[in-house]
């Protein structure tokens, strides 16, 4: 019996060692605040995918980018309210494609085509509207060009929607630098009070229905809106008193020269970021886009650092940019950089032509670079499971021998 018990304990120890080794390779569960991924990493990753989408009109690559973003959202999305916004962005992308095709059908397209699909009645326009038409011939080339452009814009929206669904907006705003602290607090307060306003409206409408009073129309809106505004005003006054008691709004004394330098660096840096971003997104400005963008980012960060010296505050439990955040953000930057490099040596593969009509091909190396965007699905912390799911999972994975060893044997009469 002693030998058998030692063997069972050895087997359990071996299973524990295997489970520990497996846990080191599997991403941790984001149940604790310290294990959660920094919200900024999700935005860097999503903007990297969006930058890659802006460099191509190949529908196969764009579809691959959408699939990568959708898979990461599916496996790393939580059940928070903001995580439900991804479906709205997908629907918005489909609407953009439909609108772009509608413009190509009814307002024409600059792409000439020889394969005429159908002809609409054309509305005559005055001479000063030369170059614009309503109706007329609709060719397959113009529709295909509109589909490529609409799909590119839809991919950009879906990538932004992935960041909205994965990143916690409140924690992202709390991570802003000191110079943007006041604006961040205002947005956080607005985002916190907005669900309360919706809950107040629903509660008042339900109370009016129970009393047999109308809750729709102009009359119902006025009788519901006044109590809601009164409650919002009371919460605002209470919040203002609490913030004033905690010393919100205090600023340190900074010399005039430092303030002027801060303003110049911040404004110049933001202009440089805008110009550099335009250079990266436009096909003609790829040469100067990256240096101007890096210079603008450096100047803006310097201005924000100097501006943060005016803000006297402490940060409770700040989010740390850990190794997993570097891996997630680095995967998005790698996808964007490789796609920009691929656009310089293989522009035909990334921007297939429509004249003549050709079937787009999937370029190998750009497709492999897009697959790097799947890294967050493996390295980012897993969303916390609900309690019933955890219990069911633990009961399904327990070994029967563990129950036999833990439960005392029943005595037989």
Buried (B, 14 or more C-beta within 10 A) or exposed (E): EEEEEEEBEEEBEEEEEEEEEEEEEEBBBBBEEEBBBBBBBBBBBBBBBBBBBBBBBBBBBBEBBBBBBBBBBEBBBBEEEBBEBBEEBBEBBBEBBEEBBEBBBBEBBEBEBEEEEEEBEEEEEEEEEEEEBBBBBBBBBBBBBBBBBBBBBBBBBBBBBBBBBBBBBBBBBBBBBBBBBBEBBEBBBEEEBEEEBEEBBEBBBEEBEEEEEEBEEEEBBEBBEEBBEEBBEEBEEEBEEEEEEEEBEEEEEEEEEEBEBBEEBBEBBBBBBEBBBBBBBEEEBBEEBBEBBEBBBEBBBBBBBBBBBBBEBEEEEEBEBBEBBBBBBBBBBBBBBBBBBBBEEBEEBBBBBBBEEEEBEEBEBBBEBBEBBBBBBBBBBBBBBEEEEEEEEEEEEEEEEEEEEEEEEEEEE
